[in-house]
Amino acid sequence: MTRFVTGRIFGSLLLILAALTCIFFFIHLAPGDPVELFLGHDSTEEQRLIIESKLGLDKPIYKQFGSWITGVILHGDLGDSLRSGRPVANELADVIPNTLFLAACSFILHLIIAIPLGVWMAHRSGSKLERFTMSTGLMVYSLPSFWLGLMLILVFCRLLGWLPSGGMNSIDLEWMSPGQQFLDTLRHLVLPVFVLGVSTVIGTARYVRTSVLEVLQKDFIMSARARGLSKKRILWNHALRNSLLPIITIVGLNIPFLLGGAVITETIFSWPGMGRLTVEAIFARDYPIIMGTVTVSAFMVVLGNLLADLGYAFVDPRIKLRSGGGK
């Protein structure tokens, strides 16, 4: 088990290093001059030289990379924003909790709906209601997130007036009681969480359905039926428990989709998170912010995959044996 965990952690660290390398060079291949954007078109050559020296752009590209990767790994220094002049770490510290809050709410609600729905679809496989649920879910799943978000704003915010169209809280939040503040945050969460987490429920539910149906064909399920166990107990205590490995895979893969979807969702609903900050930085050519947000996203994705791998070892002891000595 120790060798398995150590190998996965070491591989994850190498993957993060490779991701940081790609991030740096891809960003520097992007068109646009950050110095000109920072100073404007009327800047003098002396001003350009001062800013280039301050940002380290007067050095060869390999020295820039060495300074940046050393600062990130050893000191957690992501540089300073070109727009605000603040450290990138401080800019990210202001928005990452909001993104994690939105992603966590979406992820938890996604699993709460998707896993029972997948088990129910396996139990009712082939029925008209199951086919209708599958078709409706796939139709919602296939809609582009930006279009779905705009349509939800049009219907529930502009036409019906039931929900706020954007932001994380109302402007009069500080005058509300704690209970009112909680309800206000929930109202602002409804539409972003639906677009980010609930609209893609059918994807995970289909994997759960397929995995449970495969397990239901196993011999030990036939033995459980022969012993007179109820269908409910067979589904939840035996079939679902033995279907966890594919489910863990989907859970791990959902983390990148959540972070990627947060960029669009936060922009549409004006959610003050890391995705919205990334979009604003792209339009402003704020390269330090872009590299910082992509670096944090890469770290979260690798961490999610690492937790999924460790989840395999926890659920299936045979993985520990294979990793420990090929038994």
N, C-alpha and C positions, 0 to 999 in steps of 0.2 A: 504493500500500500504506500509506503514511504517513497519507494522508487517511482511509482506511478505518479504521485503528486509532484515530486521533484521534477520529473521529466515534463509534465504538463506546464509547470510554472516556468521552467527554463525555455521551453518552446514558445510560451506566450511572451516572454521578455524579448526573444529574438524577433518575434512577429511585430511587437511594438517598435523595436529599433528599425526594422524594415519599413514600417508604416511612416515613421518620422522622417526617414530618408526620402521616401517618395513624396511626402507632403512638402518638404522644403523645395525640392527641385521642380515639382509641378507648379507650385506657386510662383517660382521665379521665371517659369516659362510663360506665364500669363502675360498678355499684352497690357501696355500702360506703364507710365513712369510714376512711381510713388512720390518721388521728390517734386516733380512738376505739379502733381495733384496737391501735395502738401503746401507748396509755396505759391502756386498760381503761375500763369503764363508770363507775368511781368517780373519774374525773379531775376536777380543778377547772378553772374557766374560765381561770385564770392559766396552768395547765400546758398547756392547749390552745393558748393564744396563743403560748407559748414554742416549742412544737413546730411550730406552723404557720409561725412566723417562721423557725425553723431550716430547715424543708423548703421554704420559699418559697411555701407555700400561701396566705399572706395577700395575695399579689399577684394582680392580674387574670390571667385565663387566657392572654392574649396575651403578657404579660410573663414568665409562667412558661415558655411555649413558647420565647420568645426567649432566656432564660437557659439553658434546657436544650439547645437546638439549638446555641447558641454554644459551650457547654461540651463537647458531643460532638464537634463538627466541629473546633474550634480546639485543644482541650486533651485530648480523649479522656476527659473527665470524665463518667461516667454516674451520679454521685450516690452516696449511701450506702444500704446495705440498712436497712430498717426493723427487721428482726428482729435481725441481728447487729451493726449499726452499722459494719460494715466497708465500705470502698469496693466498689462493684459490680464495678469492674474487677478487684479482687483475688479476689472471689468467682468471677468468670468465668474468671480465669487458673487457678484450681484445677481446674475441671471441663472446660474446652474441650479440652485435650489428650486426655482420656479419650473425649470424644465424637468427636473427629477420628480417634482410633485405631480406635474401633468402626466409624465410617462408612467409613474407608479400607479396613479389612479386608473389610467387607461389599461395598463397591463393587468392589474388585479381584476378589474371588471371584465376584461377580455377572457381571462381564465375562468372566472366564476360562471360566465355564460357559456363559453365554448366547450368545456369538459362535460358538464351535464348534458348539453345539447348533443354532443357527439355520442355519448352513451345512449341517449334516447333515440337518436337516429339509427344506431346499431340495433337497438331493441325492436324498433318499428321499421326495419329495413324492407324496402319494397312496397310499403303502404302508400296510399295517395297523399296522406298528410306529410309523410317523410319526403316524398318527391316534391311536393309544393314548397316545403321548408327549404330544401336544397336549391330549388330554382330561384326562390325569392332571395336567399342569402347570396347566391352567385351573382344575381343581378346587381345587388347593392355592392358586392365586393368588386365588381368590374368597373364601377363608376370612378372616374378620376377624383382624387381627394379634394383638389382645389375647386372643381365644379360642384361636388357634393357640399362642401363647406359654404360656397356662395349661395347655393339653393336653400340650404338650411337657414342662412341669415335672411334671405329674402322672405321665406315663409314664416319662420318663428319670431323674427325680430321686426321686420318691416311691416308685414301684413297682419300678423296676429299680435305682435307686441308682448309676447310671453317671456322672452329671454333677452338678455343684453347681447349686443352684436360683437363685442370685443372687450379686451382688457382682462385683468385678473380680479379687480374689485371696482366698486363704484367710487366716484370721487368724494362722496360723503361718508366713506367708510369709518373715519375716526369719530364720527358722531353717533355711530350705531352701537347697540349693546352687543356683548359677545355672541349671543344667539343670533342676532340679526347679521353680524359679520359672517358667521358660519354659513347661514342660508344664502347670503350674498355671494360668497365664494362658490357654493354649490351651483347657483344659477349661472355663474360665469363658466363653470366647468362643463356643463351639460353638452353643449355643442362641440367644443374641442375634443372631449373624451369620446363622443360618438364617432366623430370623423377618424380619430387616431386609433381607437381600440375596438369599438363595437362594430363598426362597418366591416371589419376584417375577421369577425368571429367565425364565419362559415369556413374560412381556410383552415383554421385549427380544428374546428369541429369535424371536418371531413377526415383529417388525419386520425383523430381519436376514433371516429366511426370505423375506419378501415382497420385500425390496429385492434379494436375490440372485436370486430367480426372475425379476424384471423385467430384471435385467442379462443373465441367461442367454438372453433372447430377442433380444438385440442382434446386429447384423450382425457385429461384430468377434469375438463368441464363436463364431459360425458359421465365421468364417475361421480361428480358432484350432483348432477341431475339424477343419477341412479340412486343416490343416497337420500333423495327427496328434498334437497335444498330449494328454497324459493328462488324465483327468477331474479328478484331484487337483490338477494344476497349473492347470487352467482355473478350478476353484472357488476356490482360495486365492490364486493370483497375478493372476487377471483379474477374476473375478466379485466377490469380496469387496473387492478394492481399489477397484473402481468403485462399490461400494455404501456407501462410507464416509460420504457426506454425511447420509443418513438415520440412520445409526448414531450419528454425532456429535450429531445432534438429540436422539436418545433418551438419550444419555449426559448431555447438558446438562440435560434434563428430569428425569433421575433424581436429581440433587442435591437439589432441593426435597423430593422424596419421601423420600429418605434422612433429611433433617433432620426432616421432619414425623413420619416413622415412628419416629425415635429418641426422641421424647417418650413414645410408648406403650411402646416396647421397653425403654427404660431404666427406666421406672417398674415394669414387670412383673418385670424381672430385677434390680432394685435396682442398676443400673449407675450409678456415681457420675459422671454426665455432665451436660451442659447441659439435656437434656430433663427429667431428673428434677428438677433445680434449678428449672426453669420450673413444673412441676406443684406443687412444694412452695410456690413463691412465689405461685401463683394461689390456693391454699387459704389462705395466710396474708395475702393482699391486700398483698403486698410489691411495690408498684408500681415502685420503682426497679429491682428485680431483673427484673421482668417486661419492662419497657421495655428493659433491657440485653440480655436474652437474645433478645428479638424483633429488636432492632437488629442484633445479631451474626448472627442467622439470615438476616435480609434481606440483609445484606452478602454472606454466603456464597452465597445464591441468585443475586444479581446477578453476583457474580464467576464463578459457574459458567456462567451464560448468556453472559457476556463471553468466557470461554475457549472456549465452543462456537462463538461467532461468529468468533473469531480462528482456530479450527480449520478453519472453512469456507475462509477465505482461504488457509490453508496447504495444504489438500487440493486445492482447485479454484482454479487461477489465474484463471479467468474472472470470479470474484467480485471480484478485485482490479481488473480492467479496468473492470467496471461501476461500482465504487465510485470509481474514479479519474477517469473522464471520460465515462462512459456509452457506452463503445465496445462 
